[in-house]
């Protein structure tokens, strides 16, 4: 039995879970929010009890100190030496990595080289890793990349139709995100169906405030909707998804917008928020729809259409599929979204049961026996994937 942590560090946040491995029993989980502010929030859940503290947390180093103090205080561990491994979510590994790797100085250096590809996420991942490395120097540390799973895409599915020199010199290509989630959904459905992963041909829909859809062919990522950045693909909470690139040129010429201003518009003012004018939260959109708000109705129609368009396109591109999986905050909980998407995919032979679809946040097959494609709701679990990879590296390291 080993104690392993999974860590997801954001620019001002830190999510964590503590597992007993290999049983994958969750011993504790928590979140540090508003790092850098005087009223930061540290919360930890142990069993059914949740403890929360509002205090000044100036940086990630202090956040890690609070976390470790809490683990000792609540007897999750009696000594820091009991924490044998840590899995770190590191968003962008570029073309360097197609799987998780042990954190070494070389891996850290290569990850730093990818900062221009993910300037918001990668620095936060590094800060989190370095803070934990200092606090737990004897533990094994593993980098788990969001992009790694998608490195199996064939070249025709990741090269953009712009001058090839930008790929060769600047590494501009489709990378994809949420790879850890899509991989979990693949492995979990294979486990449920008792099939080898390499025989799985499925389309996974990770639908949350950020959203991506992935075609998985023969157990490998074949194409995914997010691209060079997480901005592309389907419409999201505040992100536009795919648009005509000439719109940016037009807006820049008309209003004199800077690159930073255009980036802000597309990443933080668009999507559900931009169209509805109400909120980036699909639950708020749904409430407005019930009140007859026309822009909220339009928002949902665009969202549904983009998902249908992507799933249908991937179905054709990969020559059919055996299952469609819904996950993420919206995919797991928005009954109406799943229903409307599946209605739009009826031409492919998709049939779902209204009774089975009446579920939130639970594993459930929602298709009918007559459906030509199985449809599943599977709550994703990126944290356990971090822990699994960290535990594997720990075991492999001990075996050497």
N, C-alpha and C positions, 0 to 999 in steps of 0.2 A: 504494500500500500504506500502510495506517495501523495504528497500534497502539492498541487499544481495550481498556479494562478493564471487567469486570462486577463489581459489588460488592453483597454482601448482608450488611448489618450487623444483628446481633441485640443484645440488651441486654448480653451478655457474650461475643459472638463476632463474627467477621468472616470471611466466605467471599469468595474472589476468584478470578477467572480472567483471564488476559491473552491476547487474541486478535490475530492478524494478520488484518486485514480488507481486502477483502471475502472472502478465501478461507476465513475462519472457522477457520484453523489455530490450535490451542491452543499457546501458547508456554510457559505456566506456569499452575499453579493451586495454591491453598493454603487454609489455614484458621488463624485465630487463635482459640484457645479459652481460657476462664477469664479473660477480661479483667477486671482489677480485683483479681486475686489474685497472690500472690508466686510461685506455681508455674504461671503461664500457659504455654500451649503454642503455639508458632509453627511451622507446618510449610509447606513449599513443595515442589512436585513439578515438576521440570524434565526433560522427556523421561521416561526410565525411572528417574531418580534422585530420591529423596525425602530432604529435609533437615529435621531437626526440632530445635528448641531449647526448653528449659524455662527460663523466666526471669520476672522480675517485669515485668508489663505493666499499669501502673496505670489506663490509659484508652485510648480509641480513637485518640487522637492519637499515642500511643506505638506502638500497633499498626500504624498507617499508616506511621510512620517506619521500623519494622522491615521492613515489606513492601517499601517503596521501596528501602531499603538492600539487601535481598535481590535485587531485580530488577537493581540495578546490579552487585552482587557476582557474580551468575551470568550477567552479560552478556545478559540479556533485553532491556535497553535500555542505551545508553551515556550517555544524557542524559535527564532528566525531560521535556524538550521533545518527546521522541519519543512520549510518551503523549498522544495528541491528544484522546481522548474517554473519558468514564467513564459507564457506565450504572448507576444506583443502584436497587435494589429498594426501593420505598417502598410499604408494604402498603396503606394505606387513603387513597384520594383522594376519598372521599365521592361526592357528585353533581357535584363540580367537573369531573372529568376522565373522558372516555371513551376516551382514548388517552394515550400517553406525551407528556411535554412537556419542553422545554428548561428547566433549572433557572434560574429568575429570582427576584429578590426577591418578586415577586407570587406565583409558584408556591410559594415557600417559606412565605409567609404563609398561603396557602390550605391548604397541607398541615398547618401548625400548627393551624389551625382544626379539623382532623379528628382531633386527638389524643384527644379524648374518645371517639371511635368505635373507636380502637385504642390504648389507653393503654400497652400493653406494647410494641407494635411500632413505632408512629410515632416516638416519641422516639429510639429506637435508630437508625432510618433517618436522622433529622436529624443526630444526632451523627456518624454515619458520613459523611454528605455533607459536613458542615462541616469535618471533619478532612481529607477528600480535597481539598476546595476550597482549603483553606489550603496543602496540600502541592503541589497542581497547579493553581495559579491561572490558567494560560494554556490549560488543557484545556477542552473543551466538556463540560458535565455535563447528564445527562438523568435525569429522574424516570420510572421505570417502575412503574406501580401494579398491585397484585394485583387491585384491584376494577374497573379500567377496562374490561376485556373484557366484564364482565357488565352494563355500563350500557345494553346494547341490549335487556335484558329488557322485555317489555311490562308495563304498569302492573299488570295483574291478577296477574302473577307475582312482583311484588316488594312490593306493599302488604299489610300484615298486617291481619287483621280485629279491630283494636282501634280506639278512637276516633280518627278521622281527624286530629284536632288534634295527635296525637303525631307524625304524619308531617310535618305543616305546620310545627310549632313546634320539634320536637326531631330531625327527620330520621330517625325510626325506620322502617326499611324493610329489605327483603332487599338486601344488597350482594354477598355471595358473595366467595370468595377463590380462590387458586390460578389466577387468570385468566391469568397469563403461561404457566403450564403447559398449561392447556386450549387456549389459542390456539396454542401450539407444536404440540400433538397434531393440532389441526385442520389447520394449514398443512402439517405433515409428511405426513399421510395424503392430503391433496389432491395434494401433490407426487408421492407414490408412485403414486396412481391416475390422475394426469394430468388431474385435473378442476379447474375453477375453484372457488375457495373458496366462492363464493356458491351453488354447487350441492350443497354438503355438508350432509347431514342425519345426524348421528352423536350417539352418547352417549359421553362420555369419563369414565373412572373413574380419578381420581387417588387411589390408595389407598396411604397411608403411615401414619406415626404420626398424622398429621393426614390426613383424607380428605374429598374432595368429588367429587360426580358432577354433570356438566353436560349438559343437553340443548342441542345446537347445531342450530338450524334455519336452513336457507339461509345457512349460514356465520356465523351470529350466535348469541351466547348467548341462549337462550330461557328457561331456568330452571336454577337451580343449587341444590345441597342446603345449602350453608352460607348463613347468613342475615345478620342484623344483626351477628353476630359469628361467629368460626370454631367456635363451640360447637355449632351446630345441624347437622342432617343425620344421616348414618349414624354408628354407634358408631365411636369411634377408640381410640387407645392409652390415653389417660387421660381423654378427653372423653366425656361421656354421649351426645352426639347428641340427637335429638329425644326429649323426655319430656313427660308431662302437666305443664303449668306449675303446677297446683294442688299438686303434690308439694312445691314450694318453700314454699308457704304453710303446708302441713301440717307440714313439718319445722321451719319457723321458729316456729310456734306451740308445737309439742311440746318442742323442745329449746332454743328461744331463740337460734338461730343468727343471727349478724349477716350482712349482705350479703357481707362479705369471706369469711366462713366458708363460706357457700353457694357462692360463686364458686370457692373452693378445692376443695370437694367435687366440683362438676360438671366443673371443668377439669383437676384434677390427681389425683383419687382414683377416677374413674369409668371408663367404657369397659372395655377388655380387662382393665386392672389391677383395677378394682372388682369385676367379675364373677368373674374367675379367682382373684383373691387371690395370683397368682403373679408376673405381669409385665405391662408394657405392650407388650412386644416379641412380635410374632406368632410369631417363631421359637421363643421359650420356650414359648408356648402350644402350638405344634405338637409340640414334644418331650414336653410333659406329656400331650397327647392320645395319643401312642404308648404312654405308660405307663398309659393308662386313666383319667386324672384326669377325674372327672365334670364339675367346674366348668370345666375347660379345654374339654371337649367342648361344654358349654353355651355358652361364650363364642364359639366358632367358629360354632355354629349361629345365634346371634343376629346375629353379624356378617354371615354369608352372607345371612340372611333380610332384613336391612335393605338390603343392596345389591340383591338381587333385587326387593324391594318398590319401591325408588327407580327402578331402571332400567325395570322394567315399567310403572310409573306415568308416567315420562317418555315412554316409547314410545307409550303411548296418548295422552298430552297433545299430543304433536307430530305425531300422525297417522302413526306409523311411523318407521323409520330405516333407513339403509343399512349402518351399521357400529357396533360397540361396541368401544371401545379401553380397554385396561388399561395403566396406568402407575403410577409411584411405587414405593417400596420393596417393598410387598406386591404390587401389581398386576404388577410386572415379574418378581418372583421366586417368588411363592407359587403353585406349580403347582396344588396342591389347591384353593386358593381360587378360582382361575379355573375349574377344572373344576366345582366345586360350584355356583358362580354360574351357569354356562352350563347345567348340568343343570336348574336352577330356571327357566331361561328357554326351555326346550325348547318350551313351549307357544307361543312366538312364532316357532318355526321355527329356533331356534339349534342348530347341530350343530358340535361341535369334534372335531378329531382328537387322540386320545391321544398319538400320536407327535409331531405338530406342537406340542402344548401342553407337551411336555417340554423347555422352554427357559427360561432365566433371563437377564434383562438384555439381550436381543437383539431386534431388530426381526424380527417373525415374524407372518404370518397363521396363525392356529391353527384357523380354521373349515374345514369340509369343503366340497367343491364343491356339495353338496346343501343347505347351510345357506342359509336365506332372508336371513340377516343376516351380513355379514362380521364376523369377530372378530379383533382385532389385539392384539399386545403391542408397544408402542412406548415405549422408554425416553424419558422426558421430558428436556428440556434448557432449563431456565429461564435459565441463564447466557448461552447463545447468543442468546436473545431480548433480554436486556438489552444485549448487545453490538450486535445488529442495530439496535435503536432508537437507541442512542447514535451509531452510525456514520451512520445516516440523518440524524440531526440535524446531525452534523458536516458531511456532504456538502451538505445543504441550506443550512447556514450559510455554507459556502464559495461556494456558487452565488449567494448574494444580493449 
